[in-house]
Amino acid sequence: MVCKKQGKQLNITILEQRYLRDDWYFDFDGQQFRLFLESISKEMRRLGVLLSIFRNREVVIEINSYADLLNVVKISSPHDGHSNQCVGHIVGKSENLNIMEDISIAVRRIAFAPETIPPSNEFRKVCHNCGCGC
């Protein structure tokens, strides 16, 4: 009998949003985002990383800037001791202000280079209201 090694587990949690400005709107329920999640899940599975996607509609993030938009998405890697870190904490300053690109960068970083992510108690000026502590 051959035992297949179980992959590393990452959890992506999407929080509820309340948009204060239309210019930072992103449809986290739309087809484009669903296709993105399917694609990245499939790609990561081939690399031995299992992604689980969750929705938390009880926690609401007010979106007034791109940094707030980054706070909507939390990533956890229980194996590496990273729990519910917002994408902004993981990637720092966004190069292109593209939420799907930043999520993709964050997933890869936490999957393959978790040691490069600062501890959640380190002061970083990227979050505003997500409550992650960064």
N, C-alpha and C positions, 0 to 999 in steps of 0.2 A: 504494500500500500504506500502510495506517495502522498505526503502531506504538502499541501500548498500553503505557503506562508501568507498569513493574513496581512492586508495592506494597512498603511497608516490611515487613521481616521481624522478628517477635518470636518468641522461643522461651520456652516455659513448661516447666520441668522439675519433676516431682513426685518427691521423694525418698521412700525407704522410711521407715516410722514404727514405733516401738516405744512403746506407750502405758504409762506408769507410773501414770496416773490415768484412770479411766473417764469423769470429767466433762468431759474435753477431747477425747474421741474424735470423729473425723470420718472418714467412709467415702470416701476418695479413689478407691476402686474402684467405688463404688455408682452406681446409675442416676441419682440426683439430681445428682451431680457430673458425670457424663458428659453429661447434658442441659444443664447449665450451660456446660460447655466447648463443646458444639456451638453453643449459642445465642450465646455471646460471640464465638466464631470467625466465625460467620455475620455478626453485627453489625459486627465489626471489618473483615471482608473488604469489606463495602459501603462502609466508610470508607477503603479503600485500605491496610489493615494485614493482613498474612498471619500467622496464628498457627500455630505448630507445637508440638505437645504431646509431651513425652518423659517416660519413666519411668526413674529411676535407682534400681534396687533394691539397688545395692551400697553406697550411702551411707545410713546409718540415723540418723534423728533421734529422740532420746528425748523424748517429749512429757510434760512435767510442768506445762505452763502454756499459756496462749493464745499467748504470745510464741514458744514452741517450735513451736506449730502453724503460725505464720506462717513459720517457718524451713523448713518442708517444701516450700514453693513458691518456686522461683527463676525470675526473669525476665531474659532477655537481649535486648538490642537492639544487634546488632553494628554497625549503621549509626551509632548514637549513642555507641558506645564503652562501653556498659553490659554487663557480663558477669556472669551468675549472681548477681544481687542478690536477696536474700530479700524477700518481700513486706513484712516488718516494716521493713526499711531504707527501702523506697520510700514506704510510707504513714505511717511513724512510729506514733504511738499510735492504736490502733483505736477508733473511736467506738462501735461496736455489738457488737464481738466476734463478727462474722459473717464466717467465712472466705471465703465466696463473694463477699460484698460487698467485702471488702478486696482480693481478687484482682482484681475488676473495676476498682476504683479504681486499683490498681497498674498494670494493663495500660493503662488510659487515660492515666495520668500518664506512663508511659515511652514510650507511642506519640505523644502529642501535646504533652507538656511535659517532655521529658527534662532540660532545663536546670534544672528545679526539684528534681531528685534530687541530694542531697549526694554528693560523691565517696565511694567505698567506704572510703577511709582516714579519713574523718571519724568522730570518736567519737560514737556514739549508743547510748543505753542501751535497745536494743530486742531485741538478739539474745543468745543464750546459747551455743548449741553448733553452729551451722550451718557455721562456718568461712568465712563470706563476708568477714569482716574489718570489719564495721560495728560 
